[in-house]
Every structure is written in structure tokens, then in C-alpha cells.
Amino acid sequence: MINDPKAAKLINAARLSIQQREFEAAQSQLDEARSLNPNQPRLWSIFGYLEFQRGNMSTAIDDYRKELALYPDNYGTYSSLAEAHFILDQDKEAQETLQEWAKAQPDSSAPVVALVTLLLDQNHPAAAIDAAEAGIARLSEMNRGDQRLQLLTGKAQIAAGKKEKGESALKDLLRTTTDPGMMNDAAYELAKAGLDLPLAESTARDALARLTAESKTWTLQQNAQNTLSKTRRIASVWDTVGWILYRQGKIADAEGYIQPAWTNRESAEIGEHLAEIAQSKGNPDEALRLWELAMATFPNYLRPGVRRTRGATQVELAEHIDALRKSGAKEPETDADNTLEQLRTISLGASSGFSGSAEYRLLLSNGKVLDFMKTGDKEVPSAREKLDVAQLSAYWPKGSEAQLVRNAMIKCHAGICELVFEP
């Protein structure tokens, strides 16, 4: 391995350029690095990253392969290569790539987790069980306790019809984990399968209490990606609690959790839960509207020029939509994409003559904006006063004390101002 320091600096600069979507600059930096050393470590993986972001998946695959031929221990490249294959519907090649990764890094649980996840996404639970068991057998005793792998194994066993084994695996996990995210995910899998709903509910509520307590310490000066991610996790736990209540027949209580989860996080699964509630209440028109909104949460394109094919969840949603249409349910009058944006839009009143927009990060508590900071160069005059009138109570279940961090834009136009949250 010949490591040229100047080439290494150019590669790091190119990676940053790609993240900022300055593709021409990245191309120039990588071309210069290649002229210095065509076998420079990470050169071809970053070339692949550039082509991936441009939407040129076949070229990205070739570049990732060049990197691995030179440096098979550049383990992160296997994941990127598998994702590119998956986007092109090359499922077999994606699986083979993850298997190559597992051979190259036999004592890591990461490739096993990635392979089992892929097989479950492809609706191959039996193969997922085989992959999990084979992977665990290769791991050292210390790494066999990977909680994500335990969760996926239980999920695969349930999906394959081995409910007793799956329930046992999930309960074993719950006996040891203190991670709120893992607690929530295990509780959700139990609820989906209708297994031990009292345990699922107590676990999800415990996870929620832990996340809520932690959220009270948040400030906008903390790592934004961390608090934004944990806000999404809180919404996921609300959905889990709601779905458990739904499975127990407590429809009104369930809706009280799932609706604010959907308001904070427009995910297909949460939207589907609301649609199920609407249908159980005998409202097929509302169910159709919600299933179409759930479908609209999936982007049509992953990258420029790369159209997303329908996965298993989208196929299931489409079946519900088609069945309701055939039964005579009334189509919504508004476009689903526009409706989703309107659901994220809050009125802030008159603009007082100002026209423009600015990006902000908000700390929310008890239906109000507790604190805010701009995240771009622009500002909206009297932003504090405008945010004070925002009516945000719908963003929490009744009685919740959780704080939330959200990115949003204040838009002022046509005499009014609006707060528009990021999806």
C-alpha cells in the first residue's frame, strides 16, 4: 500500500464536497488524487460515493469493487456496494456482497445484521434465520450478544411462523437490555404478532418514560442530529404504545398516541396504523385517504434518475388502496403530497408586511416553542413573537411531558406567516 499524503487530503476534501453536493469540485479533486496515486486507499470508494450521489449506480458498483479488490478490509465499502445493488433490484448480488463482508470480517456482527435485515426486507424470513444462526456461530462469545442481532432473530422467527421461538428470543432480549430504542422495537414486534401484550405495553411505557426524562435535559446547543433522532424515536414509541392499545381493543386511547406520532413523523407504518383505526371505526373514505398518505411518504426517486421500486410495505399499501377503491370508498379531493405538507404547516398570523423565509431549529415543550435558533443565514423579523402564537398541542399525546427538537422554516408570503416543519 502506497499512501500519498497529498492524495489523502484531496480524497478527504472530495468527500466533504460530495456531502455539500458540489459534485464538479469533488470530481476534480478525485481526478487529481488519482493522478498522484491510482491505488490510494479510499480513492475508489469515494469515487463510488460520488457516482452513488449522482445516481449512477452501475458506475458506483464498479468503483466500489475496485476499492475492495485493492483493500478488502475497507469494510464500510461492502455496505455501500450492497445498497447500490439493492437500489438496482439486484437482490442476489446484494446478498452476495454482504456474505463477502461477513467472510472478510468474521468476528463482526455488522455484516450479519445487514444481511438479516436485507433478507427480512425481501420477505425471506427462513433465509434470515439461517443467516442469523450461521453468523452467530462465527462470532466470538463477546460479540454473540449483539442486541440488534437478537432482535432481528426473534423477528425472523416470528415471520417464519416460529412464534414460540421468536417470543422467547424477544423476551430474552428484554431481560437484559436497558436501551429504550431496543425495548421499543422488541415490544413492537411482540405487539405485531399479538404476543404477551401486557409485557409489550409495560416495556414500551418504560422506554417512553426513559426517553421523556432524558428529553427534559435537551438544549439547542447539543448535537442536533442526536436530539432530532431521539425526537423521532419518541414518536416511534408513541406509535408502539398506540398500536399495543389498538391490539387490546382500546381504539380511542390508541388514536391518542398514534395521531401525534404521525404529526411528528410521517412514516408509512404510522400512517398505516391510523388507516387501520379509521377502517375499524367504519370510515372507509378516511381509511383510503390515510393509506394514500402513507404511500406518499415514500419518495418516488432515491437519487436523480434512480426511481424507487416498490418494496413489500408499498405492495401491501397498494393492496389496501385497491381494495378500498373497489369497495366504493371515495377518493380524497386533495393531492397526497400537498396534504402531507399542509399537515406540517402551522399558521403564525399576519406577516406585518414582511415577505421571505428562514430556517430554524426549535425546542418544543407542552404545546409551545420553548427555544429556537436559526440554522441558516436568513432571519425573520420578530420570529419570537411569531412563534409564540403557534398552536402545537396536537404534537403530543395528552399529558406527555416530552420535549421535542424539530427543524422548521418560517415562511411569510401573501400577508401571512406559516411555520412549516421538515418531514
KOLZA-588189 format. One line per 8 residues: number of its first residue (from 1); their letters; for each residue x, y, z of N, C-alpha, C. Coordinates in steps of 0.2 Angstrom, whole numbers. Example, Ala and Ser with C-alpha at 12.3 -4.5 7.8 and 13.67 -1.06 7.14 Angstrom:
<rs>
1	AS	66 -28 39 62 -22 39 66 -16 39; 64 -11 35 68 -5 36 64 0 39 $
</rs>
This chain:
<rs>
1	MINDPKAA	4 -6 0 0 0 0 4 6 0; 3 10 -5 7 17 -5 2 22 -3; 4 26 2 -1 31 4 2 38 3; -1 41 -2 2 48 -4 -2 53 1; 1 57 5 -2 62 9 -6 67 6; -4 69 0 -7 74 -4 -14 71 -7; -13 65 -9 -19 62 -12 -24 61 -6; -22 59 -1 -26 58 5 -30 64 7 $
9	KLINAARL	-27 70 7 -30 76 8 -35 78 3; -34 76 -3 -38 78 -9 -45 73 -8; -44 67 -6 -49 62 -5 -54 65 0; -51 67 6 -55 70 11 -59 76 9; -55 80 5 -59 86 3 -65 84 -2; -64 79 -6 -69 77 -11 -75 74 -7; -74 71 -2 -79 68 2 -83 74 5; -80 79 8 -84 85 10 -88 88 5 $
17	SIQQREFE	-84 89 -1 -88 92 -7 -94 88 -9; -94 81 -9 -100 77 -11 -105 78 -5; -103 79 1 -108 80 6 -112 87 5; -108 91 2 -111 98 1 -114 98 -6; -114 93 -10 -117 92 -16 -113 96 -21; -107 97 -20 -103 101 -25 -99 95 -29; -103 92 -34 -100 87 -37 -94 88 -42; -95 94 -45 -89 95 -50 -83 96 -46 $
25	AAQSQLDE	-83 100 -41 -77 101 -37 -74 94 -34; -79 89 -32 -77 83 -30 -73 79 -36; -76 79 -41 -74 76 -47 -66 78 -49; -65 85 -48 -59 87 -50 -54 85 -44; -56 85 -38 -51 83 -33 -50 76 -33; -54 72 -35 -53 64 -35 -49 63 -42; -50 66 -47 -46 65 -53 -38 67 -51; -37 73 -48 -31 74 -46 -27 69 -41 $
33	ARSLNPNQ	-31 67 -36 -29 61 -32 -27 55 -36; -31 53 -41 -29 48 -45 -23 49 -49; -22 55 -51 -16 56 -55 -9 55 -50; -10 56 -44 -5 56 -39 -4 48 -37; -9 45 -36 -9 38 -34 -15 34 -36; -16 30 -41 -22 27 -43 -24 21 -38; -19 19 -34 -21 14 -29 -21 17 -22; -22 24 -21 -23 27 -15 -29 24 -11 $
41	PRLWSIFG	-28 22 -4 -33 19 0 -39 24 0; -45 22 -1 -51 25 -1 -53 29 -7; -48 29 -12 -49 33 -18 -55 31 -22; -56 24 -23 -61 21 -27 -68 21 -23; -67 20 -17 -74 20 -13 -77 27 -13; -73 33 -13 -75 39 -13 -78 41 -21; -74 38 -26 -77 39 -32 -84 36 -33; -84 30 -29 -91 26 -29 -96 30 -26 $
49	YLEFQRGN	-94 34 -20 -99 38 -16 -101 44 -21; -97 47 -25 -99 52 -29 -104 50 -34; -102 44 -38 -107 41 -43 -113 39 -40; -113 37 -34 -119 35 -30 -124 41 -29; -121 47 -27 -125 53 -26 -127 56 -32; -124 54 -38 -126 57 -44 -131 52 -47; -132 47 -44 -137 42 -47 -135 37 -52; -128 37 -52 -125 32 -57 -123 26 -54 $
57	MSTAIDDY	-128 21 -52 -127 16 -48 -122 10 -51; -123 9 -57 -118 4 -61 -111 6 -60; -110 13 -61 -103 15 -61 -101 15 -54; -105 17 -49 -103 16 -42 -101 9 -40; -105 4 -42 -104 -3 -41 -97 -4 -43; -95 -2 -49 -88 -4 -52 -83 -1 -48; -84 6 -46 -79 9 -41 -78 6 -35; -84 4 -32 -83 0 -25 -80 -6 -26 $
65	RKELALYP	-81 -10 -31 -77 -16 -32 -70 -15 -33; -68 -9 -36 -61 -8 -37 -58 -7 -30; -61 -3 -26 -59 -2 -19 -58 -9 -15; -63 -13 -16 -62 -19 -12 -57 -24 -15; -56 -24 -21 -51 -28 -24 -44 -26 -22; -43 -19 -20 -37 -17 -18 -36 -18 -10; -42 -16 -7 -42 -16 1 -48 -19 3; -48 -26 4 -54 -30 6 -56 -28 13 $
73	DNYGTYSS	-51 -25 17 -53 -23 24 -56 -17 25; -57 -13 19 -61 -7 19 -69 -9 20; -71 -11 26 -77 -14 27 -83 -10 26; -83 -3 27 -88 1 25 -90 1 18; -86 -1 14 -87 -1 6 -92 -7 5; -92 -12 8 -97 -18 7 -104 -16 8; -105 -12 13 -112 -9 14 -114 -5 9; -110 0 7 -112 4 1 -113 0 -5 $
81	LAEAHFIL	-109 -5 -7 -110 -9 -13 -116 -13 -13; -118 -15 -7 -124 -19 -6 -130 -15 -7; -130 -8 -5 -135 -4 -6 -136 -2 -13; -131 -1 -16 -131 1 -24 -134 -5 -27; -132 -11 -26 -136 -17 -29 -143 -17 -27; -145 -16 -21 -152 -16 -19 -156 -11 -23; -153 -5 -24 -157 0 -27 -158 -2 -34; -154 -6 -37 -155 -8 -44 -159 -15 -45 $
89	DQDKEAQE	-162 -17 -39 -165 -23 -39 -161 -29 -40; -155 -29 -38 -150 -34 -39 -149 -38 -32; -155 -41 -30 -155 -43 -23 -150 -49 -22; -149 -53 -27 -144 -59 -26 -137 -56 -25; -136 -51 -29 -129 -48 -29 -128 -44 -22; -133 -41 -20 -133 -38 -13 -132 -43 -8; -135 -48 -8 -134 -54 -3 -127 -56 -3; -124 -57 -9 -118 -60 -10 -112 -55 -7 $
97	TLQEWAKA	-114 -49 -8 -109 -43 -6 -109 -44 2; -115 -44 5 -115 -45 12 -111 -51 15; -112 -56 11 -109 -63 13 -101 -62 12; -99 -58 7 -92 -57 6 -89 -53 12; -93 -48 14 -91 -44 20 -91 -48 26; -95 -53 27 -95 -57 33 -89 -62 33; -87 -64 27 -81 -68 27 -75 -64 28; -75 -57 26 -69 -53 27 -68 -51 34 $
105	QPDSSAPV	-74 -50 38 -74 -48 44 -78 -53 49; -75 -59 50 -79 -64 53 -81 -63 60; -78 -59 64 -80 -58 71 -83 -51 72; -87 -49 67 -91 -43 67 -98 -45 66; -102 -42 70 -110 -43 70 -113 -39 64; -109 -33 62 -112 -29 57 -114 -32 51; -110 -36 47 -112 -39 41 -118 -44 42; -118 -47 48 -124 -52 49 -130 -48 50 $
113	VALVTLLL	-130 -43 54 -136 -38 55 -138 -36 48; -134 -33 44 -135 -31 37 -139 -36 33; -136 -42 33 -139 -47 29 -145 -50 31; -146 -50 38 -153 -52 40 -158 -47 39; -156 -41 40 -161 -35 38 -163 -36 31; -158 -37 27 -160 -37 19 -165 -43 18; -163 -48 21 -167 -54 19 -175 -53 22; -175 -50 28 -182 -48 31 -185 -43 26 $
121	DQNHPAAA	-182 -38 24 -185 -33 19 -187 -37 13; -184 -42 11 -186 -46 5 -191 -51 6; -193 -51 12 -198 -56 14 -196 -63 14; -190 -64 16 -187 -71 16 -185 -73 23; -190 -74 28 -188 -75 35 -184 -81 36; -186 -87 33 -182 -93 34 -175 -92 32; -173 -89 27 -166 -87 25 -163 -83 30; -167 -78 33 -165 -73 38 -163 -77 44 $
129	IDAAEAGI	-167 -82 46 -165 -86 52 -158 -90 51; -158 -93 45 -152 -97 43 -145 -92 43; -146 -86 40 -141 -81 40 -139 -79 47; -144 -78 51 -143 -76 58 -139 -81 62; -141 -88 62 -138 -93 65 -131 -94 63; -130 -94 56 -123 -95 54 -119 -90 56; -121 -83 56 -117 -78 58 -115 -78 65; -120 -80 70 -119 -80 77 -114 -86 78 $
137	ARLSEMNR	-114 -91 74 -109 -97 76 -102 -94 74; -101 -90 70 -94 -87 68 -92 -82 73; -96 -79 77 -94 -74 81 -91 -76 88; -87 -72 90 -84 -74 97 -90 -73 102; -88 -76 108 -93 -76 113 -95 -69 115; -91 -64 115 -92 -57 117 -97 -54 112; -96 -56 105 -100 -52 100 -107 -56 99; -108 -61 102 -114 -65 100 -120 -62 104 $
145	GDQRLQLL	-118 -57 109 -124 -54 112 -126 -47 109; -125 -46 103 -127 -40 99 -134 -40 99; -137 -35 102 -144 -34 104 -148 -33 97; -145 -30 92 -149 -29 86 -150 -36 83; -145 -40 83 -145 -47 80 -150 -51 84; -150 -50 90 -155 -54 94 -162 -52 92; -163 -45 91 -170 -43 89 -172 -46 83; -167 -45 78 -169 -47 71 -170 -55 71 $
153	TGKAQIAA	-166 -59 75 -168 -66 75 -175 -68 77; -177 -64 83 -184 -65 85 -189 -63 80; -187 -57 77 -192 -55 72 -193 -60 66; -187 -63 64 -187 -68 58 -191 -74 60; -189 -76 66 -193 -82 69 -200 -82 69; -203 -76 71 -210 -74 71 -213 -74 64; -209 -71 59 -211 -70 52 -211 -77 49; -207 -82 51 -207 -88 48 -212 -93 51 $
161	GKKEKGES	-216 -91 56 -221 -95 59 -218 -98 65; -212 -97 67 -210 -100 74 -211 -95 79; -217 -94 81 -219 -89 86 -216 -90 93; -216 -96 95 -214 -98 101 -207 -96 102; -203 -98 97 -195 -97 97 -194 -89 97; -198 -86 93 -197 -79 92 -199 -75 98; -204 -77 101 -206 -74 108 -201 -75 113; -198 -81 113 -193 -82 118 -187 -78 117 $
169	ALKDLLRT	-185 -77 111 -179 -73 109 -180 -66 111; -186 -63 110 -188 -56 111 -188 -55 119; -191 -60 122 -191 -59 130 -184 -60 133; -180 -64 130 -173 -65 132 -169 -58 132; -171 -55 126 -168 -48 125 -170 -43 130; -177 -43 131 -180 -38 136 -177 -39 143; -175 -45 145 -172 -46 151 -165 -43 152; -162 -41 147 -155 -39 148 -154 -32 145 $
177	TTDPGMMN	-159 -29 141 -157 -23 138 -160 -17 142; -156 -12 142 -159 -6 145 -159 0 140; -158 -2 134 -158 3 129 -166 5 127; -168 11 127 -175 12 126 -177 11 119; -173 12 114 -174 10 107 -175 3 106; -171 -1 109 -171 -9 109 -178 -11 112; -179 -8 118 -185 -10 122 -191 -9 117; -191 -3 114 -197 -1 110 -198 -6 104 $
185	DAAYELAK	-192 -7 101 -193 -12 95 -195 -19 96; -192 -21 102 -194 -28 104 -202 -28 106; -204 -23 110 -211 -23 112 -215 -22 105; -213 -18 100 -217 -18 94 -218 -24 91; -212 -28 90 -213 -35 87 -217 -39 91; -217 -39 97 -222 -43 101 -229 -41 99; -230 -34 99 -237 -32 98 -240 -34 91; -235 -33 86 -237 -35 79 -239 -42 79 $
193	AGLDLPLA	-236 -47 83 -238 -54 82 -243 -55 87; -246 -51 91 -251 -52 96 -248 -56 102; -242 -55 104 -239 -60 109 -238 -55 115; -240 -58 121 -239 -55 128 -240 -47 127; -246 -45 126 -247 -38 125 -246 -34 132; -248 -37 138 -246 -33 144 -239 -32 145; -234 -37 143 -227 -36 143 -225 -31 138; -228 -31 132 -226 -26 127 -228 -19 129 $
201	ESTARDAL	-234 -18 132 -236 -12 134 -232 -9 140; -230 -13 145 -226 -11 151 -219 -9 148; -216 -13 144 -210 -12 141 -210 -5 137; -215 -4 133 -215 2 129 -216 8 133; -220 8 138 -221 13 143 -214 15 147; -211 10 148 -204 10 152 -199 14 147; -199 12 141 -195 15 136 -197 23 135; -203 24 135 -206 31 134 -204 35 140 $
209	ARLTAESK	-204 32 146 -203 36 152 -195 38 152; -191 33 150 -184 35 150 -182 40 145; -185 40 139 -184 45 134 -187 52 136; -193 52 139 -196 58 141 -191 61 146; -189 57 151 -185 60 156 -178 63 153; -175 60 148 -169 62 145 -171 69 141; -177 69 138 -178 74 134 -179 81 137; -180 81 144 -181 87 148 -174 90 149 $
217	TWTLQQNA	-168 87 147 -162 89 148 -159 92 142; -163 92 136 -161 94 130 -160 102 129; -155 104 125 -155 111 123 -153 111 116; -154 117 113 -152 118 106 -145 118 105; -141 118 110 -134 119 109 -131 112 109; -135 107 110 -132 100 110 -132 97 103; -129 92 101 -128 89 95 -135 88 92; -136 92 86 -143 92 83 -145 85 80 $
225	QNTLSKTR	-141 82 77 -143 75 74 -145 70 80; -142 71 85 -144 67 91 -151 68 94; -152 74 95 -158 76 98 -164 75 92; -163 77 86 -168 76 81 -169 68 80; -164 64 81 -165 57 80 -169 54 86; -168 57 92 -171 54 98 -178 57 98; -180 63 95 -186 65 94 -190 60 90; -187 58 84 -191 53 80 -192 46 84 $
233	RIASVWDT	-187 45 88 -188 39 92 -194 39 97; -195 45 100 -200 46 105 -207 45 101; -207 48 95 -213 47 91 -214 40 89; -209 36 88 -210 29 87 -213 25 93; -210 27 99 -213 24 105 -220 26 106; -222 32 104 -229 34 105 -233 29 100; -231 28 94 -234 24 89 -235 17 92; -229 14 95 -229 7 98 -234 7 103 $
241	VGWILYRQ	-234 12 108 -239 11 114 -246 11 111; -247 16 106 -254 16 102 -256 10 99; -251 7 96 -253 0 92 -254 -5 97; -251 -6 103 -252 -11 108 -259 -9 110; -261 -3 112 -268 -2 114 -273 -4 109; -272 -2 103 -276 -5 97 -277 -12 97; -272 -16 98 -272 -23 98 -276 -25 104; -277 -21 109 -280 -23 115 -288 -21 115 $
249	GKIADAEG	-289 -18 109 -296 -15 108 -298 -8 111; -293 -5 113 -294 2 116 -292 7 110; -297 8 106 -297 12 100 -295 19 101; -299 22 105 -299 29 107 -292 31 110; -290 27 115 -283 28 118 -278 27 113; -279 22 108 -273 21 103 -273 27 99; -278 30 97 -278 35 92 -274 41 95; -275 42 102 -272 47 106 -265 47 106 $
257	YIQPAWTN	-262 41 105 -255 41 104 -252 41 97; -256 37 92 -254 37 86 -254 43 82; -260 47 83 -260 53 79 -255 58 80; -252 60 86 -247 64 87 -240 61 85; -240 54 85 -234 51 82 -234 52 74; -239 52 71 -240 54 64 -238 61 63; -241 65 67 -240 73 66 -232 74 67; -229 71 71 -221 72 71 -217 68 66 $
265	RESAEIGE	-220 63 64 -216 58 60 -220 55 54; -220 58 48 -224 55 43 -220 49 40; -222 43 43 -219 37 41 -225 32 39; -223 28 34 -228 24 31 -232 19 36; -228 17 41 -230 12 46 -235 16 50; -234 22 53 -238 25 57 -244 27 53; -244 29 47 -250 31 43 -254 25 42; -251 19 41 -255 13 40 -259 12 47 $
273	HLAEIAQS	-256 13 52 -259 12 59 -266 16 59; -265 22 57 -271 27 58 -276 25 53; -274 22 47 -279 20 42 -283 14 45; -279 9 48 -282 3 51 -287 6 57; -286 11 60 -290 13 65 -297 16 62; -296 20 57 -301 23 53 -306 17 50; -303 12 48 -307 7 45 -310 3 50; -307 2 56 -311 -1 62 -316 3 64 $
281	KGNPDEAL	-316 9 63 -322 14 65 -327 14 60; -326 11 55 -331 11 49 -331 17 45; -325 19 44 -324 25 39 -320 24 34; -322 20 28 -318 18 23 -315 24 19; -319 30 18 -316 36 15 -310 38 18; -310 39 25 -304 41 29 -299 36 28; -300 30 29 -295 25 28 -291 25 22; -295 26 16 -292 27 10 -287 33 9 $
289	RLWELAMA	-290 39 12 -286 45 12 -279 43 16; -280 40 22 -274 39 26 -269 34 23; -272 29 19 -267 24 16 -264 27 10; -267 32 7 -264 35 1 -258 40 4; -260 43 10 -255 47 13 -249 43 15; -250 37 18 -244 33 20 -240 31 14; -243 30 8 -240 28 2 -236 34 0; -238 40 0 -235 46 -2 -229 48 2 $
297	TFPNYLRP	-228 44 8 -222 46 12 -216 43 9; -217 38 4 -211 35 1 -209 40 -5; -203 42 -6 -201 46 -12 -201 41 -18; -203 44 -24 -203 41 -30 -196 40 -32; -191 44 -30 -184 43 -33 -179 43 -27; -174 39 -27 -169 39 -22 -164 44 -23; -162 44 -30 -157 49 -32 -159 51 -39; -156 57 -41 -158 59 -48 -157 53 -53 $
305	GVRRTRGA	-163 52 -56 -163 47 -62 -163 40 -59; -164 39 -52 -165 32 -50 -172 32 -46; -176 28 -50 -183 28 -47 -183 22 -42; -187 23 -37 -188 18 -32 -193 13 -34; -191 6 -34 -196 1 -35 -200 0 -29; -206 -3 -29 -210 -4 -23 -207 -10 -19; -207 -9 -13 -205 -14 -8 -211 -17 -5; -210 -22 -1 -215 -26 2 -220 -21 5 $
313	TQVELAEH	-218 -16 9 -223 -12 13 -227 -8 7; -224 -6 2 -228 -2 -3 -233 -7 -7; -231 -13 -8 -235 -18 -11 -242 -19 -6; -240 -19 0 -246 -20 5 -250 -14 5; -248 -8 5 -252 -2 5 -256 -2 -1; -253 -4 -7 -256 -3 -13 -262 -8 -13; -261 -14 -10 -267 -19 -10 -273 -16 -6; -271 -13 0 -277 -10 4 -280 -4 0 $
321	IDALRKSG	-276 0 -4 -279 6 -8 -284 3 -13; -281 -2 -17 -285 -5 -22 -292 -8 -20; -291 -12 -14 -297 -15 -11 -302 -10 -9; -300 -4 -6 -305 1 -4 -308 5 -10; -304 6 -15 -307 9 -21 -312 4 -24; -311 -2 -25 -315 -7 -27 -322 -7 -23; -321 -6 -17 -327 -6 -12 -331 0 -13; -329 5 -16 -333 11 -17 -331 17 -13 $
329	AKEPETDA	-325 16 -9 -323 22 -5 -321 28 -9; -323 34 -6 -322 40 -10 -315 42 -10; -313 44 -16 -306 47 -17 -305 54 -14; -299 55 -10 -298 62 -7 -298 67 -13; -300 73 -11 -301 78 -16 -294 82 -17; -289 81 -12 -283 84 -12 -277 79 -14; -272 82 -17 -266 78 -19 -263 76 -12; -260 70 -12 -257 67 -6 -251 71 -4 $
337	DNTLEQLR	-247 72 -8 -241 76 -7 -242 83 -4; -247 86 -7 -249 93 -4 -252 92 3; -256 87 4 -259 86 10 -254 85 16; -249 81 14 -243 80 19 -240 86 21; -239 91 16 -236 97 18 -240 101 22; -247 101 21 -251 105 25 -252 103 32; -251 96 33 -251 93 39 -245 96 43; -240 98 40 -234 100 43 -234 108 44 $
345	TISLGASS	-239 111 42 -239 118 42 -244 121 47; -241 126 51 -245 129 56 -245 137 55; -251 140 56 -252 147 55 -248 151 60; -245 156 58 -242 161 63 -245 168 63; -250 169 59 -254 175 59 -251 180 53; -253 186 54 -251 191 49 -243 192 48; -241 194 42 -234 195 41 -231 202 43; -236 206 44 -234 213 46 -230 216 40 $
353	GFSGSAEY	-231 214 34 -228 217 28 -221 214 26; -219 209 30 -213 205 28 -214 200 23; -210 199 19 -210 193 14 -203 190 14; -203 183 15 -197 180 15 -197 174 19; -192 170 20 -192 164 24 -185 163 27; -185 159 32 -179 157 36 -179 151 39; -174 147 40 -173 140 43 -172 141 51; -175 137 54 -174 137 62 -174 130 65 $
361	RLLLSNGK	-171 129 70 -172 123 74 -175 125 81; -180 121 83 -185 123 88 -185 118 94; -185 120 100 -186 116 106 -193 117 108; -197 111 108 -204 112 109 -205 108 116; -210 111 119 -212 108 126 -219 111 127; -223 106 129 -230 107 132 -234 112 127; -234 110 121 -238 114 115 -235 120 113; -229 122 115 -226 129 114 -219 128 112 $
369	VLDFMKTG	-216 133 108 -209 134 107 -205 136 113; -201 132 116 -198 134 122 -192 138 120; -188 136 114 -182 140 112 -181 139 105; -177 143 101 -176 142 94 -170 145 92; -167 143 87 -161 146 84 -161 145 77; -158 150 73 -158 150 66 -153 145 64; -154 142 58 -149 137 56 -146 139 49; -148 144 46 -146 147 40 -144 154 41 $
377	DKEVPSAR	-142 158 35 -140 165 36 -146 170 37; -152 168 35 -158 172 35 -161 172 42; -165 178 43 -169 178 49 -176 181 47; -181 180 51 -187 183 50 -188 188 56; -190 194 54 -191 199 60 -196 197 65; -195 198 71 -199 196 76 -201 189 76; -196 185 75 -198 177 75 -200 175 82; -198 178 87 -200 175 94 -208 177 94 $
385	EKLDVAQL	-210 183 93 -217 184 93 -221 180 89; -219 179 83 -222 174 78 -223 167 81; -218 165 83 -218 158 86 -222 157 92; -223 162 96 -227 162 102 -234 161 101; -236 162 95 -243 161 93 -245 154 90; -239 150 89 -240 144 86 -244 139 91; -249 136 88 -253 131 92 -251 124 90; -248 121 95 -244 115 94 -246 109 98 $
393	SAYWPKGS	-252 110 101 -254 104 106 -255 98 103; -256 98 96 -258 91 93 -251 87 92; -245 90 94 -239 87 93 -237 82 99; -242 82 104 -240 77 110 -247 73 111; -246 67 114 -252 64 117 -254 68 123; -260 67 125 -262 71 131 -258 69 137; -256 74 141 -252 73 147 -244 72 146; -242 71 140 -235 70 139 -231 76 141 $
401	EAQLVRNA	-225 74 144 -220 80 146 -214 80 142; -214 76 137 -208 75 132 -207 82 129; -200 84 129 -198 89 124 -196 86 118; -197 90 112 -195 88 106 -191 93 102; -187 91 98 -182 95 94 -184 94 86; -186 100 83 -188 99 76 -185 105 72; -184 103 66 -181 108 61 -188 111 57; -188 117 56 -194 120 53 -191 127 49 $
409	MIKCHAGI	-196 129 45 -195 135 41 -201 140 43; -199 146 44 -204 151 44 -205 154 37; -211 154 34 -212 157 28 -217 162 28; -215 168 26 -220 174 26 -221 176 19; -228 176 17 -230 177 10 -237 179 10; -239 183 5 -246 185 4 -249 187 10; -245 191 14 -248 194 20 -249 190 26; -246 183 26 -247 179 32 -240 175 33 $
417	CELVFEP	-239 173 39 -233 169 40 -235 162 42; -231 157 41 -233 150 42 -226 146 45; -227 142 49 -222 138 51 -222 131 48; -217 129 44 -218 123 40 -212 118 43; -214 112 46 -209 108 49 -206 103 43; -200 101 44 -197 96 40 -201 90 41; -201 85 36 -204 79 37 -201 75 42 $
</rs>
